[in-house]
Amino acid sequence: MDFGNAGFVVAGLVVGFIVGMTGVGGGSLMTPILLWFGINPATAVGTDLLYAAITKSGGVLVHKKNDNIDWGITGWLTLGSVPAAGLTLWYLNTLHTAPDAMNLVIKQALGVVLLLTALAIFFKKRLLAFAQRHAGDRYRLSSRSLNGLTVLTGVILGTMVALTSIGAGALGTVALFLLYPFLETRRLVGTEIAHAVPLTLVAGVGHASMGNMDWSMLGYLLMGSLPGIYIGSHLTGRIPDAILRPCLALMLLAIGYKLAF
């Protein structure tokens, strides 16, 4: 194994460890790290999407076993996200003859979504408190309106994920908290993961069909991330959340600002 491939294993280990400890940071950390390694943006996004689909599949099995998934909400989200991802991939494919243009679009979109993700992580507690205070407002929405907003949320997430590989985690979770404040946290997290798997799989396969994929790199990332997630999940709570999340948010803000501007 040469130095470059060893670096991918270490990157997978570090990202997996952080995901295991905090539950966030997968795509928002992995894609910028791949850019730092000199991987072009399109390949970084495509590889990270399949990486996410594979790593989150195990989480779906666990959450399904524990009845932590609301399949109705998952279905409405998917109804919006998968077609939106398909349209976004079609748009990127029209730029495929001009790789520099496609990479510029992806890079700037990455910066914006990273900034939004950082804000979502940093203000998560305040957003959750707001959702709880206004939980009763949910009943002013008809089921049809709530389903429509869920589909719209899926459209937004599908577009962001297909463009950047980021958004289904922190942003998706916050959106679900705001739409479904009475949903138990364990079911909300399980529902978000269940939605992320088909979305990242479809988007990842779409990018792979355009050649935006490095299969050997994907293997090395998984080689590091699987034990990283296992170790990190056993250390959850050892470092206070009040320290971890702001540090992660500040790092994403810095990366996002650099990419966007």
DONUDO-323857 format. One record per atom (N, C-alpha, C, O, CB): residue in one letter; x, y, z. Coordinates in steps of 0.2 Angstrom, whole numbers, plus 2048, in hexadecimal, padded with zeros to 3 digits. Glycine has a CB too. Example, Ala and Ser with C-alpha at 12.3 -4.5 7.8 and 13.67 -1.06 7.14 Angstrom:
2
A8427E4827/A83E7EA827/A8427F0827/A8477EF82A/A8397EA82D/S8407F5823/S8447FB824/S840800827/S843806828/S8467FD81D/
This chain:
261
M8047FA800/M800800800/M804806800/M808807805/M7FB800806/D80480B7FB/D8088117FB/D8058167FF/D800815803/D8088137F4/F80981C800/F807821805/F800824803/F7FD825808/F80D826804/G7FF8257FD/G7F88287FB/G7F28247FD/G7EE826800/G7F88297F4/N7F381D7FC/N7ED8187FE/N7ED818806/N7E7817808/N7EF8127FB/A7F3818809/A7F3818810/A7EF81E813/A7EC81E818/A7FA817813/G7F0824810/G7ED82A812/G7E5829811/G7E282C815/G7EF83080D/F7E382680C/F7DB82580B/F7D9820811/F7D3822814/F7DA822805/V7DD81B813/V7DB817819/V7DA81B81F/V7D581B823/V7E081181A/V7DF81F820/V7DF824826/V7D9829826/V7D682A82B/V7E6828827/A7D882C820/A7D283081F/A7CC82D821/A7C882F825/A7D2833818/G7CB82681F/G7C5823820/G7C5821828/G7BF82182A/G7C581C81C/L7CA82082B/L7CA81E832/L7C8824836/L7C482483A/L7D281C834/V7CB82A834/V7CA830838/V7C2832837/V7BF83483C/V7CE836835/V7C0832831/V7B9834830/V7B482F833/V7AF831836/V7B7835828/G7B6829832/G7B1824835/G7B182583D/G7AC824840/G7B481D834/F7B7826840/F7B7827847/F7B382D849/F7AF82D84E/F7BF829849/I7B3833845/I7AF839847/I7A8837846/I7A483984A/I7B183F843/V7A6834841/V79F832840/V79D82D845/V79782E848/V79E82E839/G7A1829847/G79F82484D/G79E828853/G799826857/G7A481F84E/M7A282D855/M7A183185B/M79B83685B/M798837860/M7A783585C/T79A839855/T79583F855/T78F83D851/T78A840852/T799845852/G78F83884C/G78A837848/G78983B842/G78583B83D/G78383784C/V78E840841/V78E84583B/V795846839/V79A84383C/V78B84C83D/G796849833/G79C84A831/G79F84682B/G7A4847828/G7A184A836/G79B841829/G79D83C824/G79F83F81D/G7A584081C/G798837822/G79A841819/G79B845813/G79F84B814/G7A384D810/G79584580F/S79C84F819/S79F85681A/S7A685681B/S7AA85B81A/S79B85981F/L7A985181E/L7B085081F/L7B484C819/L7B984E817/L7B284D826/M7B1847817/M7B4843812/M7B684680C/M7BB846809/M7B083C811/T7B184A809/T7B284D802/T7B7852803/T7BB8527FE/T7AB850800/P7B7857808/P7BD85C808/P7C3858809/P7C885B806/P7BB86080E/I7C485380D/I7CA84F80D/I7CD84C807/I7D284D805/I7C9849813/L7C884A803/L7CA8477FC/L7CC84D7F8/L7D184C7F4/L7C48437F9/L7C98537F8/L7CC8597F4/L7D385A7F7/L7D785C7F3/L7C785F7F5/W7D485A7FD/W7DA85C800/W7E08577FD/W7E68587FC/W7DA85B807/F7DE8507FC/F7E284B7F9/F7E384D7F1/F7E78497EE/F7DF8447FA/G7E08527EF/G7E18537E8/G7DC8507E3/G7DD8507DD/G7E88517E6/I7D784C7E6/I7D28497E2/I7CD84E7DF/I7CB8537E2/I7CE8447E6/N7CC84E7D8/N7C78537D5/N7C08537D8/N7BE84D7DA/N7C78527CE/P7BD8587D9/P7B68597DC/P7B18537DA/P7AE8507DF/P7B385F7DC/A7B08527D4/A7AB84E7D1/A7AD8467D4/A7A88437D6/A7AB84E7CA/T7B38447D3/T7B583E7D6/T7B483D7DD/T7B28387E0/T7BC83C7D4/A7B68437E1/A7B68437E8/A7AE8427EA/A7AD83E7EF/A7B88497EB/V7AA8457E7/V7A38457E9/V7A083E7E7/V79C83B7EB/V79F84A7E5/G7A183B7E1/G79F8357DF/G7A182F7E3/G79D82B7E5/G7A18337D8/T7A882F7E5/T7AB82A7EA/T7A782A7F0/T7A68257F4/T7B282B7EA/D7A78317F3/D7A48317FA/D79D82F7FA/D79A82D7FF/D7A58397FC/L7998307F5/L79282E7F5/L7918267F6/L78D8247FA/L78E8307EE/L7958237F2/L79581B7F3/L7988197F9/L7958147FD/L7988187ED/Y79D81D7FC/Y79F81C802/Y79A81C808/Y79981880C/Y7A5820804/A796822807/A79182380C/A78B81E80B/A78981B811/A78E82A80B/A78981C805/A784817804/A786810808/A78280D80B/A7838157FD/I78C80E807/I78F80880A/I78F808812/I78D804815/I796806807/T79280E814/T79380E81B/T78C80F81F/T78C80D825/T79881481D/K78781281C/K78181481F/K77C80E81F/K77780D822/K77E81A81C/S77E80981A/S779803819/S7797FF820/S7747FC822/S77C7FF813/G77F7FE823/G77F7FB829/G77B7FE82E/G7787FB832/G7877FA82C/G77B80582E/G777808833/G76F807832/G76C807837/G778810833/V76D80682C/V76680582A/V7647FE82D/V75F7FE830/V765805823/L7697F982D/L7677F382F/L7667F3837/L7617F0839/L76C7EE82D/V76A7F783A/V76A7F7841/V7637FB843/V75F7F9848/V7707FB844/H762801840/H75C805842/H756801840/H751802843/H75C80B83E/K7567FD83A/K7507F9839/K74E7F483E/K7487F3840/K7517F6832/K7537F1840/K7537EB845/K7507EE84C/K74C7EB84F/K7597E8847/N7527F584D/N74F7F8853/N7497FC852/N747800857/N7547FC856/D7467FB84C/D7407FF84B/D74180784B/D73C80A84E/D73A7FD84F/N746809849/N748810849/N746814843/N74981A842/N74F81184B/I74381183E/I742814838/I73A816836/I736811837/I745810832/D73981C835/D73281D832/D73281D82B/D734821827/D730824835/W730817828/W730816821/W72C81B81D/W72D81C817/W72E80F81F/G72681D820/G72282281C/G72682981B/G72682B815/G71C824821/I72982B820/I72D83181F/I73383081A/I734834816/I730834826/T73682A81B/T73C828816/T73982880F/T73D82B80A/T73E822818/G73382680E/G730825807/G72F82C804/G73082D7FE/G72A821807/W72C831808/W72B838806/W73183B804/W73283F7FF/W72783B80B/L73683A808/L73D83E807/L74083B801/L74283F7FC/L74183C80D/T73F834800/T7428317FA/T73F8337F4/T7428347EE/T74282A7FB/L7388347F4/L7348367EE/L73783D7EC/L73683E7E6/L72D8377F0/G7398417F0/G73C8487EE/G7438477EC/G74684A7E7/G73B84D7F3/S7478447F0/S74F8447EF/S7518407EA/S7568427E6/S7528417F6/V74F83A7E8/V7528367E3/V7508397DC/V75583A7D8/V74F82F7E3/P74A83C7DA/P74983F7D4/P74E8457D3/P7518477CE/P7428417D3/A74E8497D9/A75284F7D9/A75A84D7D8/A75D8517D4/A7528537E0/A75C8487DB/A7638467DA/A7648447D3/A7698467D0/A7658407DE/G75F8417D0/G75F83F7C9/G7608457C4/G7648457BF/G75983A7C7/L75C84A7C5/L75C8507C1/L7638547C2/L7658567BD/L7568557C3/T7658547C8/T76C8577CA/T7718537C6/T7768567C3/T76D8577D1/L77184D7C6/L7768497C2/L77684A7BB/L77B84A7B7/L7758417C4/W76F84B7B8/W76F84C7B1/W7728537B0/W7758547AA/W76784C7AF/Y7718587B4/Y77485E7B3/Y77B85E7B3/Y77F8617AF/Y7728637B8/L77E85A7B8/L7868597B8/L7888567B2/L78E8577AF/L7888557BE/N7848517AF/N78684D7A9/N7878527A3/N78B85179F/N7818487A8/T7828577A3/T78385C79E/T78986079E/T78B863799/T77D86179E/L78C8607A4/L7938647A5/L79985F7A4/L79E8617A4/L7938677AB/H7978597A3/H79D8547A3/H7A285579D/H7A885379E/H79A84D7A2/T7A0858798/T7A485A792/T7A9860794/T7AE861791/T7A185B78C/A7A786379A/A7AB86979C/A7AD8677A3/A7AA86A7A8/A7A887079B/P7B28637A5/P7B38617AC/P7B58667B0/P7B38667B6/P7B985C7AC/D7B886C7AE/D7BA8717B2/D7B38757B5/D7B38777BB/D7BE8767AF/A7AE8757B0/A7A88797B2/A7A48747B7/A7A28777BC/A7A387A7AC/M7A486E7B6/M7A18697BB/M7A48697C2/M7A186A7C7/M7A18627B8/N7AB8697C2/N7AE8697C8/N7AE8707CC/N7AD8707D2/N7B68687C7/L7AD8757C8/L7AC87C7CB/L7A587C7CF/L7A487F7D4/L7AD8827C6/V7A087A7CB/V79987A7CE/V7998757D4/V7968787D9/V7948777C9/I79C86F7D4/I79C86B7DA/I7A086E7E0/I79E86E7E5/I79F8647D8/K7A68717DE/K7AA8747E3/K7A687A7E7/K7A687A7ED/K7B18777E0/Q7A387E7E3/Q79F8847E6/Q7998827EA/Q7988847F0/Q79D8897E1/A79687C7E7/A79087A7EB/A7938767F1/A78F8777F7/A78C8747E7/L7988737F1/L79B8707F7/L79C8757FD/L79B874803/L7A286D7F6/G79F87B7FB/G7A0880800/G79A883803/G79A883809/G7A48867FC/V7958847FF/V78E886802/V78B881806/V78988380C/V7898887FC/V78B87B804/V788876808/V78C87480F/V789873814/V78786F804/L79387580E/L797874814/L79587A819/L79587981F/L79E874813/L794880817/L79388581B/L78C88481F/L78B885825/L79288C817/L78788281B/L78088081E/L78187B823/L77D87B828/L77B87F818/T785876821/T786870826/T78987282C/T787870832/T78A86B823/A78E87782C/A791879832/A78C87D836/A78C87C83C/A79787E830/L788881833/L783885837/L77E88083A/L77C881840/L77F88A832/A77C87B836/A777876839/A77A87383F/A776871844/A775871834/I78087183F/I78486E845/I78487284B/I783871850/I78B86B843/F787878849/F78887D84E/F781880852/F781880858/F78B88484B/F77C88084E/F776883851/F77187D852/F76B87F853/F77388884D/K773877852/K76E871853/K76A872859/K764871858/K77286B853/K76D87385F/K769873865/K764879865/K75E878867/K76E87486B/R76587E862/R761884862/R75B88285D/R75588485E/R76488A85F/L75D87F857/L75887D852/L753878855/L74D878854/L75B87A84C/L756873859/L75286E85C/L74D871862/L74786F862/L75686985F/A750876865/A74C87986A/A74687D867/A74087D86A/A75087E86F/F747880861/F74288485E/F73D87F85B/F73788185C/F745888858/A73F879859/A73A874856/A73687285C/A73087185B/A73E86E853/Q739871862/Q73586F868/Q73087486A/Q72A87286C/Q73986D86D/R73287A86A/R72D88086C/R727880868/R72288286A/R73188686C/H72887F861/H72388085C/H72087985A/H71E879854/H726884856/A72187485E/A71F86D85C/A71886D85B/A71586A856/A721868861/G71487185E/G70D87185D/G70A874857/G705872854/G709875863/D70F878854/D70D87B84D/D70C875848/D709877843/D71288084B/R70F870849/R70F86A844/R708869842/R70686783D/R713864847/Y704869847/Y6FD867846/Y6F986C842/Y6F386A840/Y6F986684D/R6FC871841/R6F887683C/R6F9874835/R6F6877830/R6FB87D83D/L6FE86F834/L6FF86D82D/L6FB86782C/L6FB862830/L70786B82C/S6F8866826/S6F4860824/S6FA85B823/S6FF85D821/S6EF86181F/S6F8855823/S6FC84F821/S6FF85081A/S70584F818/S6F9848821/R6FA853815/R6FC85480E/R70285A80E/R70785980A/R6F685680A/S70185F812/S706864812/S70D862815/S712863812/S70486A816/L70C85E81A/L71285B81D/L716857819/L71C857818/L711858824/N712852815/N71584E810/N71985280B/N71E850808/N71084980D/G715857809/G71885B803/G71F85F805/G72385F801/G713861801/L71F86180C/L72586480E/L72B85F80F/L73086180E/L724868815/T729859810/T72E854811/T73185280A/T737851809/T72B84D814/V72C852805/V72F8517FE/V7338567FC/V7388557F9/V7298507F9/L73185C7FE/L7358627FC/L73C8627FF/L7418647FC/L7328697FE/T73C860806/T74285F809/T74785A805/T74D85B805/T74185D810/G744854803/G74784F7FF/G74A8527F9/G7508507F7/G74384A7FE/V7468567F6/V7498597EF/V74F85D7F1/V75485D7ED/V74485E7EC/I74F8617F6/I7558667F8/I75B8617FA/I7618627F7/I75386A7FE/L75A85C7FE/L75F858800/L7628547FA/L7688537FA/L75D853805/G75D8517F6/G76084E7F0/G7648527EB/G76984F7E9/G75A84B7EC/T7628587EA/T76785C7E6/T76D85E7E9/T77385D7E6/T7638637E5/M76D85F7F0/M7748607F3/M77885A7F3/M77E85B7F2/M7728637FB/V7758547F5/V77984E7F5/V77C84C7EF/V78284A7EE/V7758497F8/A77884D7E9/A77B84B7E3/A7808507E0/A78584E7DD/A77584B7DE/L7808567E3/L78585B7E1/L78B85A7E5/L79185B7E2/L7828627E1/T78A8597EB/T79085A7F0/T7928537F4/T7978537F7/T78F85F7F5/S78D84F7F5/S78D8497F9/S78C84B800/S78C846805/S7948457F9/I78A851802/I789853808/I782856809/I77F858804/I78E85980A/G77F85580F/G778858810/G773853813/G76F855817/G77585B80A/A77484D812/A76F848814/A77084781C/A76B84581F/A770841811/G77684881F/G777847826/G77484D82A/G76F84D82D/G77E846827/A77985282C/A777857830/A77185B82E/A76C85C832/A77D85B831/L77185D828/L76B861825/L76585D825/L760860827/L76D86481E/G765857823/G75F853822/G75C852829/G75685282A/G76184C81F/T76185082E/T75E84F835/T75B855838/T75585583B/T76484D83A/V75E85B837/V75B862839/V754863836/V74F865839/V760868838/A75486282F/A74D86382C/A74885E82F/A74286082F/A74E861824/L74A858830/L745853833/L74385583A/L73D85483C/L74784C833/F74785883E/F74585A845/F740860844/F73C860848/F74C85D848/L74186483F/L73D86A83F/L73686883C/L73186A83E/L74086F83A/L736863837/L72F860835/L72C85C839/L72685C83A/L73185D82E/Y73085883D/Y72C852841/Y72F853848/Y73384F84A/Y72E84B83E/P72D85884C/P730859853/P72E854858/P73185385D/P72E860855/F729850856/F72784B85B/F72984485A/F72884085D/F71F84B85B/L72D844854/L73083D853/L73683C857/L73A840858/L73383D84B/E73683685A/E73C83485F/E74383585B/E743834855/E73B82D861/T74883785F/T74E83985C/T751832859/T754833853/T75383B861/R75082D85C/R753826859/R750825852/R75382284E/R75282185E/R749826852/R74682584B/R74782A846/R748828840/R73E82484D/L748830848/L74A835844/L751834841/L75283483B/L74A83C847/V756832845/V75D830842/V75C82A83E/V75F82A838/V76182F848/G759825840/G75881F83C/G755820835/G75681E830/G75481A83F/T750825835/T74C82782F/T75182B82A/T751829824/T74682B831/E75582F82D/E75A833829/E75F82E826/E76082F820/E75D83882D/I761829829/I766825826/I763820821/I76681F81C/I76982082C/A75D81E822/A75981A81E/A75881E817/A75881B812/A752817820/H757824817/H756828811/H75C82980E/H75D82A808/H75282F813/A76282A812/A76882C80F/A76B82680B/A76E827806/A76D82D814/V76982080C/V76C81A809/V76A81A801/V76E81A7FD/V76B81480C/P76481A800/P76281A7F9/P7648207F5/P7668207EF/P75A8197F8/L7648267F9/L76682C7F5/L76D82C7F3/L76F82E7EE/L7648327FA/T77182A7F8/T77982A7F7/T77A8257F2/T77F8257EE/T77D8297FD/L77781F7F2/L77881A7ED/L77681C7E6/L77A81B7E1/L7748137EF/V77081F7E5/V76E8217DE/V7738277DC/V7758267D6/V7678247DF/A77482B7E0/A7798317DE/A78082E7DD/A7838307D8/A7798367E3/G7828297E1/G7898277E0/G7898237D9/G78E8237D6/G78B8227E6/V78481F7D8/V78481B7D2/V78481F7CC/V78781E7C7/V77E8167D2/G7808257CC/G78082A7C7/G78782D7C6/G78982E7C0/G77B82F7C9/H78A82F7CB/H7918327CA/H79682C7C7/H79A82E7C3/H7948347D1/A7958267C9/A7998217C7/A7988207BF/A79D81F7BC/A79881A7CB/S7928207BD/S7918207B6/S7948257B2/S7958247AC/S7898207B5/M79582B7B5/M7998307B2/M7A08307B2/M7A48347B0/M7968377B4/G7A382B7B6/G7AA82A7B7/G7AD82D7BD/G7B382E7BE/G7AD82C7B1/N7A88307C1/N7AA8347C7/N7AB82F7CD/N7A88307D2/N7A58397C9/M7AF82A7CC/M7B08257D1/M7B78227D1/M7BA8217CC/M7AB8207D0/D7BA8217D7/D7C081E7D8/D7BF8187DC/D7BF8197E3/D7C68237DB/W7BF8127D9/W7BD80C7DD/W7C280A7E2/W7C08087E8/W7BB8067D8/S7C880A7E0/S7CE8087E5/S7CE80D7EB/S7CF80B7F1/S7D58087E1/M7CD8147EA/M7CD8187EF/M7C78177F4/M7C88177FA/M7CC8207ED/L7C18157F1/L7BB8137F5/L7BD80D7FA/L7BB80D800/L7B58117F1/G7C18087F7/G7C28037FB/G7C7805801/G7C6802807/G7C67FD7F7/Y7CC809800/Y7D080B805/Y7CD80F80A/Y7CE80F810/Y7D680F802/L7C8813808/L7C481780D/L7C0813812/L7C0814818/L7BF81C809/L7BD80E80F/L7B9809813/L7BD805817/L7BB80381D/L7B580480E/M7C3803815/M7C8800819/M7C9803820/M7CA800825/M7CE7FE815/G7CA80A81F/G7CB80E825/G7C5810829/G7C581082F/G7CF814824/S7BF811826/S7B9814829/S7B580F82D/S7B3811832/S7B5817824/L7B580982B/L7B180482E/L7B4803836/L7B080383A/L7B17FD82B/P7BA801836/P7BD80183D/P7BC808841/P7BB808847/P7C47FF83E/G7BD80D83D/G7BD814840/G7B6815843/G7B5818849/G7BE81983B/I7B0813840/I7AA814842/I7A9810848/I7A581284D/I7A481283D/Y7AB80A848/Y7AB80584E/Y7AE808854/Y7AB80885A/Y7AE7FE84C/I7B480A853/I7B880D859/I7B481485C/I7B3814862/I7BF80F857/G7B2818857/G7AF81E859/G7A981D85D/G7A7821861/G7AE822853/S7A581885A/S79E81785D/S79F815865/S79A816869/S79A812859/H7A4812866/H7A680F86D/H7A8815872/H7A9814878/H7AA80986D/L7AA81B86F/L7AD820872/L7A8826873/L7AA82B875/L7B4822870/T7A2825870/T79D82A870/T79C82D877/T79B82987C/T79682886D/G79C833878/G79B83687F/G7A1838883/G7A183B888/G797832883/R7A7835881/R7AD836884/R7B083D884/R7B2840888/R7B3831882/I7AF84087E/I7B084787D/I7A984B87D/I7A5849879/I7B4848876/P7A9850881/P7A2854881/P7A085687A/P7A4859876/P7A3859886/D799855879/D796857873/D79785F872/D79886186C/D78F855873/A797862877/A79886A877/A79F86C875/A79F872872/A79786D87E/I7A4867875/I7AA869872/I7AB86686B/I7AD86A866/I7B0866876/L7A886086A/L7A985D863/L7A586185E/L7A8862858/L7A6856864/R79F86285F/R79B865859/R79D86C857/R79E86E851/R79486685C/P79F87185C/P7A187785A/P7A8877856/P7A987A851/P7A287C860/C7AC872858/C7B3871855/C7B186F84D/C7B5871849/C7B786C858/L7AD86A84D/L7AB867846/L7A886D842/L7AA86D83C/L7A6861847/A7A3871845/A7A0876841/A7A587B83F/A7A587E839/A79B879846/L7AA87D843/L7AF882841/L7B388083C/L7B5884837/L7B3884847/M7B587A83C/M7B9877837/M7B5877830/M7B887882B/M7BB870838/L7AF875830/L7AB87582A/L7AA87C827/L7AA87D821/L7A487182B/L7A988182C/L7A888882A/L7AE88A826/L7AE88D821/L7A788C830/A7B4888829/A7BA88A825/A7BB88781E/A7BD88B81A/A7C088882A/I7BA88181E/I7BA87D818/I7B5880813/I7B788180D/I7BA875819/G7AF881815/G7AA883811/G7AB88A80E/G7AA88B808/G7A3883814/Y7AE88E812/Y7AF895810/Y7B589580B/Y7B4899806/Y7B1899816/K7BA89180C/K7BF890807/K7BD88E800/K7BF8907FB/K7C588C80A/L7B8889800/L7B68867FA/L7B188B7F6/L7B188B7F0/L7B387F7FB/A7AD88E7FA/A7A88927F7/A7AA8997F5/A7A889C7F0/A7A28937FC/F7AF89C7F8/F7B28A27F7/F7B98A27F5/F7BC8A87F3/F7B18A77FC/
